Amino acid sequence: MRILLIEDDQLIGDGLKTGLEKMGFAVDWFQNGAEGCEALLLIPYDAAVLDLGLPDRDGLSVLKEWRQKGRKEPVLILTARGDVDNRIIGLDSGADDYLPKPFALKEVIARLKALIRRRNDQLEPMIRCQDITFNPNTKEVLKNNSLVELTPKEIFVLELLLSRRNQVFSRELLEEKLYAFGNEVQSNAVEVHIHHLRKKLGKDLIKTVPKIGYMIQS
Ligand code: CA
């Protein structure tokens, strides 16, 4: 199980990383919000441990950004701000659990395991279409059972088309959704992503509907 740890405190971060690794977790540790955010948007994690007081940005804004972008990884918040109001704000922002500092390592591990278990119980089923299998939880794409490497934006476009098969998406709508997903969108971005998806997944998966847009048929 792979855990994203965002904690700027050297001692706490080091202790958590070492302790979690001893328990068999793989841990990617970042000491600021920007790097942690970037990692979460690129890598499918089983859970994240997030400190609220970070040097570059507030942990709550990091969490809100993930949830706005549709990321559903379970998040355990660690914070010195252990009072009730902050606890409610954290949970309202999309945190799954909350642990005030100081905490015992075994409590972090117990809570992480509970979060991961709960999430696994709610997993969405795989989407299968032609020779493609898409895992909505890990964002992994298989073609004939072999893993295909896609960029986050390619995955985003593919997931959108796969989740509403037989619906035609106009270029403008896809562009708008990509824009909401993050970053500037080049004027030909949609065509470029579709082109790459066809190269990687086969030319027949995504159909062009002339003068309207793109679709995947079920
Ligand atoms: Ca901190």
Residues whose N, C-alpha, C, O or C-beta is under 5 A from the ligand:
A	BS01	CA	D8 D9 D51 G53 L54
